[in-house]
Amino acid sequence: MTNFSFGQNENEMTTFDSNFTHTVFFWLKNPDNAADRTAFETSLKKFLDNSGYAKTKFIGTPPKASRDVVDGSFTYSLIVTFESDEAQQAYQDEAPHKLFIEESSDLWSKVIVYDSKGI
């Protein structure tokens, strides 16, 4: 099974692929509901474990913000990287990604995606 990072460590950073980064923020409808959180995390981990395209796989939650510029309003963040634009598009179309959306979309109220290409 793939190891998922709920934080940053030296080994994870050495495998970061800077060609294409896909950053997703999720706001759950019921962020304090343990069953919803478990269902979301289980589905997300299953999806990432079965993705044939996602390289770096980071799942996070907001830290306690100590600065006004930090937006900690989301419930979960996801950062995945790809070797190319084509790999990112294939990820969007693959069955594990579509299954994750089917299983989890009723749990969230809002999703924001930021895609970036390395310079």
NORLIN-V373392 format. One record per backbone hydrogen bond with DSSP energy under -1.0 kcal/mol. NH is the residue of the N-H (numbers start at 1). CO is the residue of the C=O. Records with the same first field share a line. If there is no record, write none. Layout:
BEGIN
NH=CO + CO
END
This chain:
BEGIN
5=57
13=9
14=10
16=13
20=82
21=116
22=80
23=114
24=78
25=112
26=76
27=110
29=107
33=30
37=33
38=34
39=35
40=36
41=37
42=38
43=39
44=40
45=41
46=42
47=43
48=44
49=45
50=46
55=81
58=79
59=5
60=77
70=67
75=26
76=26
77=60
78=24
79=58
80=22
81=56
82=20
88=84
89=85
90=86
91=87
92=88
93=89
98=94
99=95
100=96
101=97
102=98
103=99
104=100
105=101
107=104
109=27
110=27
112=25
114=23
116=21
118=19
END
